[in-house]
Amino acid sequence: QVQLVESGGGLVQAGGSLRLSCAASGSIFSINTMGWYRQAPGKQRELVATITTGGSRNYADSVKGRFTISRGNDENTVYLQMNSLKFEDTAVYYCNYKKIVGLLRPEYWGQGTQVTVSS
């Protein structure tokens, strides 16, 4: 089992910045994808950004150019640097871990951290 602990959410004004972090522990496989998803009230969960252990990145069009996903030198930690925040970025942000090799590819989620952007 993999445990994910998120931090860094909070309340900021439009145009400001936040940095989210997620630390994974437990039965970590060396090749995996970690990422961030978000869900606003009344909306479906959506992908924000993902990164593989090889460094390949994927971003939602709505955050491209404003958000940056990265891993620490210890690749069990993932960060999301959020700049030029907009009111519509307000959501609960969830960290995600997925094993991407083998026949069984389990997926795990963090508890979520609230990001609120005031206009």
C-alpha positions, -999 to +999 in steps of 0.1 A: +000+000+000+011+036-007+003+065+015+002+100+002+005+131+024-003+165+008+005+200+021+007+236+009-029+245+002-044+278+014-060+311+006-044+335-018-054+365-039-057+362-077-023+366-093-006+350-063+013+317-060+012+285-040+034+255-039+018+221-031+038+191-020+030+154-018+052+128+000+046+091-009+055+063+015+050+026+017+054+000-010+068+023-036+078+009-070+107+026-087+088+033-119+056+052-114+035+082-123+026+109-097+004+138-103-022+163-092-060+163-098-086+188-087-123+189-080-144+221-076-179+220-061-204+207-087-176+198-111-160+165-122-125+157-111-099+168-136-063+162-143-040+191-135-005+176-141+014+144-140+051+134-140+068+100-145+099+088-127+116+094-161+106+130-160+079+131-187+053+158-179+017+163-189-004+194-181-040+203-185-045+231-211-060+253-184-028+254-163-001+251-190+023+279-187+013+288-151+018+255-131+050+234-129+051+199-117+084+185-104+100+157-083+125+160-056+159+143-058+141+117-037+115+109-064+089+099-038+081+136-034+062+156-060+056+194-061+032+216-079+043+252-082+012+273-090+017+308-103-006+335-117-035+319-098-070+325-110-104+323-092-113+293-113-083+274-099-102+272-066-107+235-058-096+206-036-063+193-050-056+156-048-022+139-051-022+107-072+003+077-074+001+050-101+023+020-108+029+021-146+047-013-152+033-048-148-001-063-154-016-049-122-012-011-119-027+000-086-036+037-080-036+056-048-050+090-037-041+116-010-067+131+013-068+164-007-058+200+002-080+230-003-068+258-026-089+290-025-082+319-048-100+352-040-109+376-067 
